[in-house]
Amino acid sequence: MPITVRLDVMLAKRKMKSKDLATRIGISEQNLSLLKSGKVRGVRFETLAAICKALECQPGDLLEYTASDDSEN
């Protein structure tokens, strides 16, 4: 997948634990862990907005697009 989730980087920059973020935004630690690992197929805008608010960042700070060499589009 050409989208990389950089949530762990932002958590480290903000010196916040995953557990604290999960509690603050109202999702389970397990779901947050799945999001951090990139194992989810999607994320609700509401959840993304809550993460950005809690970490004081922009969505682009959390998600990164990397073009692969084999895609022509």
C-alpha positions in Angstrom: 0.0 0.0 0.0 1.5 3.4 -1.0 0.0 5.1 2.2 2.2 5.0 5.3 0.7 5.8 8.7 3.2 7.9 10.7 1.1 8.1 13.9 3.9 6.6 16.0 6.3 9.4 14.9 3.8 12.1 15.9 3.2 10.3 19.2 6.9 10.3 19.9 7.2 14.0 19.0 4.4 14.9 21.3 5.7 12.6 24.0 2.3 10.9 24.3 1.6 7.3 24.9 -0.8 5.4 22.7 -2.9 4.5 25.7 -3.4 8.2 26.5 -4.3 9.1 23.0 -6.8 6.3 22.7 -8.5 7.4 25.9 -8.5 11.1 24.8 -10.1 10.4 21.5 -12.4 7.6 22.6 -11.3 4.5 20.8 -9.8 1.3 22.0 -6.1 0.8 22.4 -6.4 -2.2 20.1 -8.0 -0.1 17.3 -5.4 2.6 17.7 -2.7 -0.1 17.5 -4.2 -1.4 14.2 -4.3 2.1 12.9 -0.6 2.7 13.9 0.5 -0.4 12.1 -1.4 0.4 8.9 -3.5 -2.7 9.1 -6.8 -0.9 8.7 -8.5 -0.3 5.4 -9.8 3.0 6.3 -10.2 5.6 8.9 -13.2 7.8 9.7 -12.7 11.6 9.2 -14.2 12.0 12.7 -11.4 9.8 14.1 -8.7 11.5 12.1 -9.9 14.9 13.2 -9.9 13.8 16.9 -6.3 12.5 16.5 -5.2 15.8 14.8 -6.8 17.8 17.6 -5.3 15.7 20.4 -1.8 15.8 18.8 -2.1 19.4 17.5 -1.2 18.3 13.9 -2.5 18.1 10.4 -3.6 14.9 8.6 -0.5 15.2 6.4 1.6 14.8 9.5 0.0 11.4 10.1 -0.3 10.0 6.6 2.4 9.8 3.8 2.0 8.8 0.2 4.8 7.0 -1.4 4.6 6.3 -5.1 5.6 2.9 -6.2 7.7 2.3 -9.3 5.3 -0.2 -10.8 2.3 2.2 -10.9 1.8 4.2 -14.0 -1.2 6.2 -12.9 
